[in-house]
Amino acid sequence: MSQPQRAGVHAQAATFFSPDPHAALPHDSVTPFSQNASLVWCDQTRQAAVIDPGGDVDHLLAEAARLGVSLEQIWLTHAHIDHAGGAAELARRLSLPIIGPHGGDQFWIDGLPQQSTMFGFPHADTFTPTRWLNDGDTVTIGHSTLQVRHCPGHTPGHVVFYSAEAKRAFVGDVLFAGSIGRTDFPQGDHATLIASIKTRLWPMGDDTVFIPGHGPESCLAKSAKYNPFVAD
């Protein structure tokens, strides 16, 4: 909760980003917090994963149908309500596995019903991920594989998904264009978040484009130089 194509891997977010990384389609975020749910798919198989389905499940399903992709998995960066609130419903409706986040976010998953009440979201059920993720793991959809980086600080179990081939990273609420994630929630920690950005994200390379959980995409080079929270 923060307000602030190539190589066969396609990505489209809700700020629905085009598979062409240089062309952006109109913004169409989900949940009252304008959260960027993302669709990632294999160009060969058209199998897709949805990253952070925080809500508006019918809208996400319609977008997958429009793109002609088959939803096969749910990937979660962390378990705040605006990122994980629709996961249980989507998993139940399509019999999908929920992959991630890191086990450090178990208490956030357990608290999803309370989060939904607190923030005025539709009721969100708890769930048990099919697979917890750790730093250095990989996730695969079709013939496409993304790397997993554990990036605690915003939440203790936050992870990011990185495609070295496409030079794209789905960073949830770790980093934004011009800002960083909040750390004033339970078990958030500012110093840990800064360390995660510098040790987990910067090594991905200056030319890596990142899709944050809120707001527009940007590149790591610009953030390293101009983001006032982490600029060197």
Secondary structure, DSSP 8 states (H G I E B T S, - for coil): -----BTTEEEEESS-B-SSTT-B-----BTTTTB--EEEEETTT-EEEEE---S-HHHHHHHHHHHT-EEEEEE-S--SHHHHTTHHHHHHHHT--EE---GGGHHHHHTHHHHHHHHT---------SB---TT-EEEETTEEEEEEE--SSSTT-EEEEETTTTEEEEETSEETTEE----STT--HHHHHHHIIIIIGGG-TT-EEEESSS--EEHHHHHHH-TTT--
